[in-house]
Amino acid sequence: RKGWLDKLKAGLRKTGSGIATVFTGTQIDDALYEELETALLMADTGVKATEHLLADLKKRVKDSKTTDPAAVKGLLADAIADLLAPLQKPLVIGEHKPTVIMVAGVNGAGKTTSIGKLTRHLANEGATVLLAAADTFRAAAREQLAIWADRNTVEIITQQGGDPAAVSFDAVTAGKARGRDVVLVDTAGRLPTQLHLMEELRKIKRVVQKADATAPHEVLLVIDGNTGQNALMQVKAFDDALALTGLIITKLDGTAKGGVICAIAREKPVPIYFIGVGEKLEDLETFDAREFAQALLA
Ligand code: GDP
């Protein structure tokens, strides 16, 4: 498990969240807090979360009576971990059979890759998985998903040029009939037509519900950790349309600055089920608030 944390730290360090360097001085003064404010904003933390963290930190510093800037770093780690704690929640399957998980995300976010990784993760936990290729618009999307299905040796329901909602309906019905534990529904991230993406996704959700009144049990959004404040806007938009139950944040091994997770925690606290730290099947990790806070300050 240790390897991923190093990847995450290395990724966050690449562009440098720059937050750690704030604490190398000798005094705790206004200049330190100003520098910290800038560093947090530069790391995509956003105005609201930055304000919250600074206020919380000042209180912690006062309570601790410390005069050592290095100790302030530890207190900031605590403040960030507390802010992120509500986002730390496991994806639970098994309450429903099949557990229907709808996965959304704009093209390029890492949705298909994440579905591949998630399939492996679920299989490792002993679950049987059925994939639904509901992005019927792009041939490449179907082919990509089929490759991940192959790698995991799981079945895939697909229908060239078919209706995305119909494919989803078929997949849930097949999942039930075949007694699968999980049905993962891959949706489009962009449409080639004037059709509104959110409309399409809402339709898939409605039709899935017709196949199983309790489904979908999870609606996940995959977001690219490199997209900064834009990631927060995506969370808000998809949550408005679909009522998200969880997030997967990808590419945290890359040049992501990571602070956007604090912004999400403050402004749209949807649980982070997993983070992506690479392109391979095993590069998916559960989110740990404290470890993430420490990586952010490494
Ligand atoms: P989709 O369009 O959202 O389905 O995106 P893809 O799954 O095709 O991924 C887009 C690109 O991002 C591919 O080159 C993936 O290998 C890459 N990718 C996805 N997740 C990660 C990750 O966690 N880390 C890194 N470094 N690359 C990733």
Boltz pocket constraint, residues with backbone or C-beta under 6 A from the ligand:
constraints:
  - pocket:
      binder: B
      contacts: [[A, 105], [A, 106], [A, 107], [A, 108], [A, 109], [A, 110], [A, 111], [A, 112], [A, 113], [A, 114], [A, 144], [A, 189], [A, 249], [A, 250], [A, 251], [A, 252], [A, 253], [A, 254], [A, 275], [A, 276], [A, 277], [A, 278], [A, 279], [A, 283]]
      max_distance: 6.0
